[in-house]
Amino acid sequence: MSLANAAAVLHWLKNDRHDVAVGELATAMGWPKSSTSRLLSQMQKLGLLERDPVTRRYRVGLMMLELGRHYRADEPLVEAADAELVELTRRTGHSTGISLLDGINVVVLRSRPGTHPLRVVTPPGTRGPAWANSTGRMLLARLDDAEIARRFTPFPTLPGSNAPATLEKLMQRIARARAQGWDESQDESLPGISGVSIAIDDPHGAPSFAIYVAFSSMQVSRAERRELVQMLFEIEARLRAKFGTTPYISPDQSTSTYMASRLQRRAHG
């Protein structure tokens, strides 16, 4: 079994495909049907895939779920952030989570469903467009402009969405996120869903991650959204005090200017 081919199968399945038949995969990949069948059978034997006894279609195996639970599971900063979000969900009733950047997408690492009747549920492993998501833009803000342009050329689109539709508009949103230290999305990647987020930088060099609060767009007023942002900043401050993380400073801000603007925002709610 080729490791590259096995990885290709898993990548194909992760893109919102729940299962696949031998012939379907062979056609999609341009592989011979006989070798495709052998590959899927081997992956099943190794626990990477499982086969539905009725439909005979293959889907992701239980081993992948078990492995996914271990991704960044023992990092103290991630665990501490997750514990903070558990409490934030308890206090507010809103869904919270942690996301990571992967190319031009974000992937949910941890999530806590809210308790409101109209709640947002994004299970770990959920993938979404980084340009149409507050967490994605906060993490993209960590990259230099040239790298962002490289990733978004050509620019992807989401028809009917409030998301930025051009690279220029995305850079404007990222510039705003850099300046204020947080970002907001509304009716972008998912209709009717809004969210606010900030990013956390690991002092030991691990990839940054974003923490977020997600809610129905109709549920939360503008003032309440600012209160949620304030709560995220308070989590950031506690993590900084415990782990020595440093607040993000955009390329055009000095430390004193950044901290002065942060204190002013807090003073005015």
Helices and strands as residue ranges (DSSP letters): H 3-14, H 22-29, H 33-45, E 49-51, E 58-60, H 62-68, H 76-92, E 95-102, E 105-112, E 127-129, G 130-132, H 134-140, H 145-151, H 167-180, E 183-186, E 193-200, E 209-216, H 222-243, H 255-267
